[in-house]
Amino acid sequence: MVITEKEMDVVDQEWMELILEARKIGLSIEDVRNFLTQDELKSSATY
């Protein structure tokens, strides 16, 4: 799958919105990082 520069801009914008929303509800960068790592571990365990 090839991602175009325009698609990457959309993805980047969505990530920024998610991070800003996480900050609004009081989550730290570490909280987000832990969540993503936990989710990544779950995904790799199912394969």
Rosetta blueprint (number, residue, H / E / L):
1 M L
2 V L
3 I L
4 T L
5 E H
6 K H
7 E H
8 M H
9 D H
10 V H
11 V H
12 D H
13 Q H
14 E H
15 W H
16 M H
17 E H
18 L H
19 I H
20 L H
21 E H
22 A H
23 R H
24 K H
25 I L
26 G L
27 L L
28 S L
29 I H
30 E H
31 D H
32 V H
33 R H
34 N H
35 F H
36 L H
37 T H
38 Q H
39 D H
40 E H
41 L H
42 K H
43 S H
44 S H
45 A H
46 T L
47 Y L
